[in-house]
């Protein structure tokens, strides 16, 4: 059973997870377009923002949460 646990651990030489890079790019693009923002003192997002920045990420990419949908 000790062998099973060792097999489950990732190798240090493995490439970065592609989903992580995709998520990072998605969030960066939301911010660049003004679709992600921190709420004001009343908890409201600015016009055009669809996602709230809920916290700063450890890797420099903030965590976002969808708050509303855009109606083009």
N, C-alpha and C positions, 0 to 999 in steps of 0.2 A: 504494500500500500504506500510505502514511502516513495516508490518510483512514480506512482500516479500523481502525487503532489508535485514532484519535480517537473513532470511533463507539462503541468498546467501553467507553470510560471513562464512568462515571455522571455525570450532571449534579448540581451542588451543590444545586439547587432540588428534587430528587426527594424525595418523602416517605420517612420511615423505613420500612425493610423490615418488613412485617407479621409475618413469621416471627420476627424478632428480638423484637418485642413479645410475641408468643405464648410464645416460649421464656422470656423474662424473667418473665412472669406465672406460667408453669408452675413455675419454680424457686422463685419467691417463695411460691407456694402450698404446695410441698413443705416448705419451711422452716416456714411458719406451722402446718402440721398435724403437724410433728415427724417427717416422713417423710424428711428430709434432715438429716444431722448429721455432725460430724467424729468420726472414730474416737478411742477412748480410747488410753492408752499401750500397750495390748496389741493395738491394731489392730481392736478390736471396736466395732461400732455398738451404740447403745442399743436396747432392745426397741422395736419398732414402726418403726424407721428402715429404709427400703428403699434409700436412696441415700446415698452418701458424698460429702461436700463435699471435692473434691480440691484446689481452689485458689480464691483470691479473684479474681473477675473485675475487669478494669480499669474497667468501668462500674458497679461496686458489686454486680453479680449474680454470686454464686459459680458455679463450674463443678461439676457433679455427675456421678456415675457410679453406675448401678444396681448394687447389690451383692447384693440378694436380693429375692424376691417376697413380697408380703403374702398370708397365708392367712386371710382373714376368718373 
